Structures are given as structure tokens and as C-alpha cells.
Amino acid sequence: IQVPHKYCPKLCRNMAPRRPVLSALAAGAGVAYALCSGIGFVGFQGRDAGSLITARVGVDYQQRQGPRDADVPYTSSAATGPGAEVVFKKRPFGILRYTPGEGGKGAMVQEVIGKSRYPGDPQGQGFSAGVKGGWVVKTINGQDVLNADFEAIMDMLDDEVADPRFSKSVALALEQKGRKAQPVDTPITVTFATIPGYVYKGEVLGPDWEPAHR
């Protein structure tokens, strides 16, 4: 479109004040992105499931991942009820927290991410397979671990998401105490069992990883 020269000065004067406004909007968008993604902030902000890595250690797991007030004590040997067999193709599985049973034996699922963002999402494997809080790990690749040491099961599963706040303490604990077991190769077939009469009172997580109404 051809604009007559006599209109150009007026048109340019009308457009000039808009430049600071556009700059402010662009800056605001950058700040909003940083807040949402957790960039530049201290702590475990903006938990983007696609960028998470496994901690690769079971030692001192309980100091990092629990327990919670809602955790109901259990005995792993009582897990004689039906559960399910799940094949996890890659790590992490989308199970955020496990707890040990009486005497530090066994491993119970406590928190599962409540969403699979896309087909093949590693962090949605637990949700897609229907894994639920209160399920107890019975076997790993055919090996009975129902009454195994909790830390050994965590080492075998290698399913803890690394939190950078604990990197130094984890390295020190690993140096001092070592591993109970080596991580098993993927894909991993895990058989879960349930405890008859056991009432799970933990948090059911929604798609945003926050507790959902049950």
C-alpha cells in the first residue's frame, strides 16, 4: 500500500510511543517464562519431567524422600494380594516416592505422577500402567524382593529423580556406605502385590504433580 508522504510524519509520531510498550511486554514475557520454568532460582523449581534424571543411589533415600505423616506402616510379607506386572522401558518410571516396611524391608509405592504427557513419556509409565499408591514391589526381573532390604530395592530400581539440593550429601553417603545392589538393566519387569485390608492414605497426585482430590 502506498502512503502519501504528507501522512508519514504523523504516522511515525503515532507509532514511536509504542516501542517502549512492546519492549516492556517482551521483558514481561521473559520473566513469566523464567518463573514457570524455574530458571535462575534456587531449589527444585518447575519440575519439568522431560529434563529429570535419576539419582542412581538408594543410600539415605528416606532422608531425601520421606516419610510423610500420612504414610501407614506395613509389613512387606503381608503383601499376598493381587497386583499387576508392569514393564518399565526406561528410567525414571513416574513413581516419585517409595517407603520401606517394618524392619526396613520391602518397598511400597506412595506417589505416582498423575499424567502421561505424550505416548512413550517415561514419567507417565506408572500412570499409564495403573500403578497405585499402596502397591508393594514383589519381584524385579523375576527376582523375589518382597522382603529384601529397602535400600537394595531402591538401588535395583534406580528410580529416584535426582534433586540437586542433595547432590553433595548423596555423593558423601555413597562414598561412606556404598551400594546395596546394582541397578538392573532396562527394560525392567516389576511385579507388584497388595496387602489385604491395607488402607492407603497417601497423596494421589494430579497432572500437575500436586495432590488431587480422592
Disulfide bonds with the S-S distance in Angstrom:
none
